[in-house]
Amino acid sequence: MKQKMYLFLMLAAALFAACSDDDDDKPKAPSTISFEDYSTLVGASYSEMIRQYPEPVMAFGDFYAYENLTPNVEGLTIAINPESQSVYLVMEMLKADAYKEADIDAYFKSKFNFYGVESMDNYDEDGNVVGTTNTYNYGNTEDQAEATLLITLTGNTSVTYINPMNVPVESGGGSSLEEIDPITAVASFLLGEVATIEEEYPDVFSQLNGMYMTFMEENPYLMGVAFTAVDGFVDSVILLYNEDLTTEDIISYYTEEGYTCTLTGTDEEGFEVYTFTNGMISIEYSEGRGVATFVGELD
């Protein structure tokens, strides 16, 4: 997924000036970099995380997003396992050319076990190879299958830290939303009674901090649906659109269904904000995320 996901025990990693004899066979991290290593954040409790990082720029269900925490980190996303209430995933987006790829690779090799590298060609619109992206894998055990921390470095652009043993178990009823489209999702949940929704969709929605959410893997329209409630009734539905859809695709979808789509401004980050409405439902949309509310009159 394109994403942004979700954090953060900030460590300016102390690079090895000297090593014990046991570590002589490991490459030493270059002394020229001080890398923002978030590996120790994996496993932290929700309360520990939110005390250290109390102001996310966006919170969607289990995910908390932060921006510009350091000069070299453009974005950070943390994911919480709602069952264990602990961090299982951290995604670190690096600013362009903040580090050399080889330096980051050497840094992680000096601290963790190296599992190998995979290379993938990049293509332009005409199908020509225009470059290669390397993906490096590291972990905290010699046997990758036993690791409780897996680290993936993609070029010099991003790092993902995950505990595969703490990934939330997919709810058994999640497949019931794999084909739901955005308009049907809003019609199904907005103004609905939470108790009734939970009866109709057993084990589909997880709850965290007053928000009910679920995520889909194969839905062509949506990656996730969430809602908030007041006095037991849904007052807003949050839609996380499929990453393969462009803003133009989403505008066309709503326009074809009779919605008016209006550019209403930009958000704090400079992204365009649109309002989609049919007179009864209003959806504020920006960068793959929409929030639907009821604006009509109840009978």
Disulfide bonds with the S-S distance in Angstrom:
none
